[in-house]
């Protein structure tokens, strides 16, 4: 299979606009463009080079992989062992992909904060209970 086409200006504009809607016009998030080798289906033995958009905000890293003309996969992570997806394998609309990614991340951050607040016997980042 031929390589996946790069992000268009319209796709990048959609991402940037959605981020500005989420975090404000002056959020100054820098989109990083890269490539990644991805198996487009589980049965593929070979990987395909796919364009990727990456950005970071408030300690969270976001990744959107373009896997076809209008196909996208996404995830966000804090550390290597803290990786999250949206529950959708692939999207056929960049706007839906970004909105879902941001919503799931906001929900996860809120749930994590609530969990931390409901553990008074532990100090965040410590292994043992307070005495």
Secondary structure, DSSP 8 states (H G I E B T S, - for coil): --------HHHHHHHHHHHHHHH-TT-----EEEEEEE-SSTT-SS-EEEEEEEEEETTEEEEEEEEETTEEEEEEESSTT-EE--S-S-BS-HHHHHHHHHHHHHHHHHHHHHHHHT-TTB-TT-SSB--
